[in-house]
Amino acid sequence: MTASHSAIAHAAYHDLLRLLKDEAVAGIIGSPHKVVRNGRGYWYDMHRLGTAVQNRYLGEDSPEFAARIARHRELAADAKHRSAARSRLVRLLRGEGFLPVDRATGSLLAAMERVGVFRLGGTIVGTHAFRLYEGELGLRYDLSDVAQTGDLDIAQFERLSLALGDQVEENLAQTFRSLDFAPVPSLQGAPVWKWRQTRSDTLIEFLTPSFRPEEDIRDLPALGVSAQSLHYLNYLIAQPIKAAALYRSGVLVQIPRPERFAIHKLIVADRRRGGPDQLKSAKDRAQAAFLIRALAEDRPDELKEAHEDALSRGPRWGERIAASLRRLPETKALIDAL
């Protein structure tokens, strides 16, 4: 059995997440309107800036989001109460044993939230996403489960970045520079897609799904950066969810769905096996096993659907998943029993 936080702590986390989502919509300054593309709705805040009309992207349409949009004026009026409630909830969660993010990572996440990285579809992947499932799933992590990494990986669909018609509110290179990050030059002279903090080991990398045989460097216009393209990433970041990072009074970020994260880890663990990243391969398998154990108990339908989706994408996907599961017999038994 996977250890869980108390029902009070789990409820407090989701209250914090709700307040952060409310805060994001409370910032609407013009008239919200919905644009439909390929059968999907996207909300924008249309407002004047001088003589120009600006369209600020808010998020993809859903019944929950549309209801929040309809209440944006009411939410704006309640900002002071909401701020105090958020601070109280963060204190409660820390008291309940939730793991806060470290100062360097927290300040970076807060800066990226402020300029619109997560609003524009940026999604945290890797270990930093894994540790945020503590709140989403109510899991109690041991420090060995979330061995800290200095890498913060942000992924976005290139096609979404092109289609949004909006961009971050401040140049990200400038934002990173203010936090003592310097670009890491590419040996091949390719555009910069990662930055390292000069006073710590923190590294931020931008990624995007690859739909070509090769994995190359692509532009993400909405974020104003370049990104390393990777295979299998399109599966991971489809239909992401919001999460609350415990820094100050909470930071609203975006992460993959936990069931997709777990199955994706089985895939990348096999890709890394035997190569220079084989230590990461062992960590990938451990994270997949941890999440699958929890999801098989609490969200078996979602886990089964994510597994079947991955298998439907071609024989190579199934081969990689099967190879990792052979090294995780208990995890394979859970998957087979779905």
Secondary structure, DSSP 8 states (H G I E B T S, - for coil): ---B--HHHHHHHHHHHHHHHHHHHHT--SEEEEEEETTEEEEEEEEEETTEEEEEEEEE--HHHHHHHHTHHHHHHTHHHHHHHHHHHHHHHHHTT-----HHHHHHHHHHHHHTTTTTT-EEESHHHHHHHHHHHTB---GGGG---SEEEEE--HHHHHHS----SS-HHHHHHHTTEEE---TT-----EEEETTSS-EEEEEEE--SSS--EEEETTTTEEEEEETTHHHHTSS-EEEEE-STT-EEEEE--HHHHHHHHHHHHHHHTTSTTHHHHHHHHHHHHHHHHHHHHH-HHHHHHHHHHHHTT-HHHHHHHHHHHHT-HHHHHHHHT-
